[in-house]
Amino acid sequence: NNMMKLSIIIPVFNEERTIFQVLEKVDKVDIDGIKKQIIVINDGSTDSTASKIQNFLVKHPDIKIINHTKNQGKGAAVISGINNATGDFIIIQDADLEYNPEDIKKLTGLAKDKEAEVVYGTRLNRLPRFSRDERTPQFLLHYIGNKFLSLLTSILYGQWITDMETCYKLFSKKAIQGIRLNARGFEFEPEITAKLLKKGHKIYETSINTKPRGYDEGKKLNTFKDGAIALWTLFKYRF
């Protein structure tokens, strides 16, 4: 059986409102010629997330669940997922509904077409959308911050990237082999990008659409704090 296998890692922390729907969507995605492994990491959730996952597992016992007894951060959750991944390729799926799992096909398709080891789904290969995504000052700031960090990554590491902070990062097991990841929180994004680029991998990008959620809906990223940490991480691993 030469069918490619894709491990889909879903880190979860207090996502009781969306986790069941995300699992349904990921489970339903049919990627031609690719077998899926779904790994859910419950990162110490304190709401009803755990019971929602268990309810889903009743009819989907093939899904792998990893439980962290306490919240360790997105990076730590993703690393747990990578350590348990058996796929030829790995992709990260957030547990909210910002990213559409159907877009995973775009990344796997590009990986096949280009025989690429690393593919990112970019949200930012465009101008600001003042009537939609960037309609509030907070989200416009988020957009500008992400564009700046992506530009800085491009300058520091010598390869043009439009969306370094994207959740949709597809990489082969071979590409990540030998890379030690230390991130516990959101600094996972710049760390893995920096280390893949330093290892000499070309990062391909394909455009995706997202539905950004507000902080009142459970968004956890802090633009200033996490942006500063990302900035420091990019410099740290470059020099």
C-alpha angles and dihedrals in degrees: 000000000000095000112137115242123217122197111208111201117202114188111197134191120166097333099141092142097057113017097091092051092046091052090048092051094046092047092051096050108111110201110191112243094001130108116211132223112190117202120185119194112197099202100204097297114190098194128065094290093110094054091046089054091048090050089054093047091059089078096025106047092157091074112101117228124196118189124205109201090216135021110274102167138261095284093053091048093050091048089053087052094049090050089056098041118116097177128112086233133029130207132181121228120190116226096232123078098254094105124053111225089213086073089067085081090063091057096045090045092054091045089055096043095048097030083235125176094201130034128172126198106227124210093176107059086110145060121274116284102222094182095050129009098017097034094122128055089240094058093040087055089049090052093048091046092051092047090050093049090048091050090048090050089052092051096043097045102032100239128102112245125168100190116028093161096056118131092217102083115154117190136162122247085239092056093052094043112117093013113124112211118201104171119122099179139021091317084085088089098060092036097056091041092050093047095046090050093046088052087058101253120150111228112217119200134208125186119252134176124230138187105224114214125213128242088253086062093055105275107162106188114108108211097208102034097040091039091056091048090049090050092052091046093054092052094041095056094040096056 
